[in-house]
Every structure is written in C-alpha cells, then in structure tokens.
Amino acid sequence: MSAEVTQPRWRRLPEERPQQILRAALEVFGEHGLAGARLEDIAKRAGVSKGTIYLYFPNKEALFREMVRSTIVEAIVAGEGIPNVGSAREQLLTFMQSYWDFVRTPAFSVIYRVVVSELHHFPDLVEFYSAEVIVRGQRLIAGIISRGVVTGEFRALDPTVSGRMLISLFSTSAMWCCKRKFFPHLRDRTDEQIYSEIVDFYLSALRA
C-alpha cells in the first residue's frame, strides 16, 4: 500500500486541520458537554496531537466560539445578505426556510444544548453568544418585519417581539423533532410538514 494511502489525512491536507478539529469538537461537546469535554479527547477524535489544537485554538472556549461563528453566525450573515427586493413576505420566507434547514442540523442541536444547560458557567461566552447570535439574529428578523409593516403586508406590531417569537418557534420545534419519541403527535409528521405548520401559524399572526 502506498504512503499516500496510509498517511494520516491531516498530514496530507494541513489546511483542513481547523475544520477537522471543529468537527471533532462538535462530536465531543455533543457527548460530554462543554464543561466535560477535554482537549485530549478532541485531539484524539480529530487524529491530531493536543499541541496541534493549540496552533489554532488556545482553549475549548475558543473552539466553541468558532463553532458558533461557522454555523449560527454564518446563517445570520446569509440572512443579512438577502436583498430587499420583492415583498417582505418573500424575504421572510427565504430566511425562514434557510433558518429551518440550519436548526435541523446536528451542529445546532449540540450548540443549543450547551447554551441552555451550560453557558451560564462561562460569562464571556454568554456575552459573546448574546451579541453575535441573539441580538444580531433578532435585529435581522425585526428589520424584515418592520419593512412588512411599512408596506402594509404585516399588521402593526412590535418587530422585536415578533423576532423573538420566530426564534422560539423554530428552536423549540427543532428540538422536539430531535426527540420525536417523547412527542407522539410529531411521530407521523415530517420535518417539511412541521415547517409548513410553523410558517402558516406565524404568517397568520403577522397578516394585516
């Protein structure tokens, strides 16, 4: 067998090391949480040495930050890039579809569990998550809804409250979908059907 085949992948493709480490961290955080995760375990899962991790990330908190930036923040940035053309309803639907696709990923499931159960033990991460995800995400949604109120597509309401309601609907429904065995009423519903129900409910609440 050639050296090219037997050589570890991270040695052949060093530019992929940060992503390999992040993927390993996601798995370890999912299994042990943020507090219980060890860099040794992440390194082993990634197929690198612990010293290699330090070349890219000084600690597991930095790993979590980058994980959030490369997933949730990236999704928000994509939403911010949706052009203000067409109706506000169309713009909102484009964002809702992309956001639903994201909250049904394993990455969101792990991050959400860490945020809900552990993040209060890490004050710096709380501040980071609040500013980069909560505030920025709600501002994005509120901006779309404000535009719809001005154009008369949506009824006069508080855009900030509306943004909070949308995030709550999506986050909770996504977690329920991950735990369908606990929710009998969801067992015969596909992700697409649940998404359609959320959209119908939410747009009905906004309708002028």
C-alpha positions as CSV (number, residue, x, y, z in Angstrom):
1,M,0.0,0.0,0.0
2,S,1.4,3.4,-0.9
3,A,2.5,6.0,1.6
4,E,-0.1,8.4,0.1
5,V,-2.9,6.0,1.2
6,T,-1.6,5.1,4.6
7,Q,-0.5,8.6,5.6
8,P,-3.0,10.3,8.0
9,R,-5.3,12.7,6.2
10,W,-4.4,15.7,8.4
11,R,-0.7,15.4,7.4
12,R,-1.7,15.3,3.7
13,L,-4.1,18.2,4.0
14,P,-2.9,20.6,6.8
15,E,-5.2,23.3,5.6
16,E,-8.1,21.2,6.7
17,R,-6.9,20.8,10.2
18,P,-9.1,23.6,11.8
19,Q,-12.3,22.1,10.2
20,Q,-11.2,18.6,11.3
21,I,-10.7,19.8,14.9
22,L,-14.1,21.7,14.8
23,R,-15.9,18.5,13.6
24,A,-14.2,16.5,16.4
25,A,-15.1,19.2,19.0
26,L,-18.7,19.1,17.9
27,E,-18.9,15.4,18.5
28,V,-17.2,15.6,21.9
29,F,-19.3,18.6,23.0
30,G,-22.3,16.6,22.0
31,E,-21.3,13.6,24.1
32,H,-19.8,15.3,27.1
33,G,-20.9,18.9,27.0
34,L,-18.6,21.9,27.1
35,A,-17.5,21.6,30.7
36,G,-16.9,17.9,30.4
37,A,-15.0,18.0,27.1
38,R,-11.3,17.6,27.2
39,L,-8.9,18.8,24.5
40,E,-7.1,15.4,24.7
41,D,-10.4,13.7,23.6
42,I,-10.9,16.2,20.8
43,A,-7.4,15.8,19.6
44,K,-7.8,12.0,19.6
45,R,-11.1,12.2,17.7
46,A,-9.6,14.6,15.1
47,G,-6.5,12.4,14.7
48,V,-4.1,15.2,15.7
49,S,-1.9,15.9,18.7
50,K,-3.1,18.1,21.5
51,G,-0.3,20.5,20.6
52,T,-1.7,20.8,17.1
53,I,-5.0,22.1,18.5
54,Y,-3.1,24.9,20.3
55,L,-1.8,26.1,16.9
56,Y,-5.3,27.1,16.0
57,F,-7.4,27.3,19.2
58,P,-6.0,28.3,22.7
59,N,-8.7,26.5,24.6
60,K,-12.1,24.8,24.3
61,E,-13.9,28.1,24.8
62,A,-12.3,29.4,21.6
63,L,-13.3,26.2,19.9
64,F,-16.9,26.8,20.9
65,R,-16.8,30.4,19.7
66,E,-15.5,29.3,16.3
67,M,-18.1,26.6,16.1
68,V,-20.8,29.2,16.7
69,R,-19.3,31.6,14.1
70,S,-19.1,28.9,11.5
71,T,-22.6,27.8,11.9
72,I,-25.2,30.1,13.5
73,V,-23.4,33.4,12.8
74,E,-22.8,32.2,9.2
75,A,-26.6,31.5,8.9
76,I,-27.4,35.0,10.2
77,V,-24.9,36.6,7.8
78,A,-26.6,34.7,4.9
79,G,-29.9,36.1,6.1
80,E,-28.4,39.6,6.3
81,G,-27.4,39.2,2.6
82,I,-31.0,38.5,1.4
83,P,-31.7,41.6,-0.8
84,N,-34.6,43.9,0.0
85,V,-36.3,43.1,-3.3
86,G,-39.8,41.8,-3.8
87,S,-42.2,41.6,-0.9
88,A,-41.2,41.5,2.8
89,R,-43.2,38.3,3.0
90,E,-41.0,36.7,0.3
91,Q,-37.9,37.9,2.1
92,L,-39.1,36.5,5.4
93,L,-39.9,33.1,3.8
94,T,-36.5,32.9,2.3
95,F,-34.9,33.5,5.7
96,M,-37.3,31.1,7.4
97,Q,-36.5,28.2,5.0
98,S,-32.8,28.7,5.4
99,Y,-33.0,29.0,9.2
100,W,-35.2,25.9,9.5
101,D,-32.7,24.0,7.4
102,F,-30.0,25.1,9.8
103,V,-31.8,24.3,13.1
104,R,-32.3,20.8,11.9
105,T,-28.5,20.2,11.7
106,P,-26.5,18.3,14.3
107,A,-24.4,21.4,14.9
108,F,-27.4,23.4,16.0
109,S,-28.6,20.6,18.3
110,V,-25.3,20.5,20.1
111,I,-24.9,24.2,20.4
112,Y,-28.4,24.7,21.6
113,R,-28.0,22.1,24.4
114,V,-24.7,23.7,25.5
115,V,-26.3,27.2,25.5
116,V,-29.3,26.1,27.5
117,S,-27.6,23.9,30.1
118,E,-24.0,25.1,30.5
119,L,-23.3,28.6,29.0
120,H,-24.2,30.4,32.3
121,H,-21.0,28.9,33.7
122,F,-19.0,30.8,31.1
123,P,-19.7,34.5,31.4
124,D,-17.5,35.6,28.5
125,L,-19.3,33.1,26.2
126,V,-22.7,34.3,27.4
127,E,-21.7,37.9,26.3
128,F,-20.4,36.6,23.0
129,Y,-23.4,34.5,22.2
130,S,-25.8,37.3,23.2
131,A,-24.2,39.8,21.0
132,E,-23.4,37.7,18.0
133,V,-26.4,35.4,17.9
134,I,-29.3,36.7,19.9
135,V,-29.1,40.4,19.3
136,R,-27.9,40.1,15.7
137,G,-30.5,37.5,14.8
138,Q,-33.4,39.3,16.3
139,R,-32.3,42.5,14.6
140,L,-32.3,40.7,11.3
141,I,-35.8,39.4,11.7
142,A,-37.1,42.6,13.2
143,G,-35.8,44.5,10.2
144,I,-37.7,42.3,7.7
145,I,-40.9,42.6,9.7
146,S,-40.6,46.3,10.1
147,R,-40.4,46.6,6.3
148,G,-43.5,44.5,6.0
149,V,-45.3,46.7,8.5
150,V,-44.4,49.8,6.5
151,T,-45.5,48.3,3.2
152,G,-48.8,47.1,4.8
153,E,-48.1,43.4,4.3
154,F,-48.0,42.8,8.1
155,R,-50.1,44.3,10.8
156,A,-48.7,46.9,13.2
157,L,-46.8,45.1,15.9
158,D,-43.6,45.1,17.8
159,P,-40.9,43.8,15.3
160,T,-38.6,42.8,18.2
161,V,-41.2,40.7,19.9
162,S,-42.1,39.1,16.6
163,G,-38.5,38.2,16.0
164,R,-38.2,36.6,19.4
165,M,-41.4,34.6,18.7
166,L,-40.0,33.2,15.5
167,I,-36.7,32.1,17.0
168,S,-38.6,30.4,19.9
169,L,-40.9,28.6,17.5
170,F,-38.0,27.3,15.3
171,S,-35.7,26.4,18.2
172,T,-38.3,24.5,20.2
173,S,-39.8,22.7,17.2
174,A,-36.3,21.7,16.1
175,M,-35.5,20.2,19.5
176,W,-38.9,18.4,19.5
177,C,-38.1,16.9,16.1
178,C,-34.8,15.5,17.6
179,K,-36.8,13.9,20.4
180,R,-39.8,12.6,18.5
181,K,-40.2,9.6,20.7
182,F,-41.2,11.9,23.5
183,F,-43.8,13.7,21.4
184,P,-46.3,11.2,19.9
185,H,-48.1,13.9,18.0
186,L,-44.9,14.5,15.9
187,R,-44.1,10.9,15.1
188,D,-46.1,10.9,11.9
189,R,-45.1,14.4,10.9
190,T,-42.1,15.0,8.6
191,D,-39.7,18.0,9.0
192,E,-41.3,19.6,5.9
193,Q,-44.8,19.2,7.4
194,I,-43.8,20.7,10.7
195,Y,-42.0,23.6,8.9
196,S,-45.2,24.3,6.8
197,E,-47.3,24.4,10.0
198,I,-44.9,26.9,11.6
199,V,-44.9,29.1,8.5
200,D,-48.7,29.0,8.3
201,F,-49.1,29.8,12.0
202,Y,-46.5,32.6,12.0
203,L,-47.6,34.3,8.8
204,S,-51.2,34.2,10.1
205,A,-50.1,36.0,13.2
206,L,-48.5,38.7,11.1
207,R,-51.2,39.1,8.5
208,A,-52.6,42.6,8.1
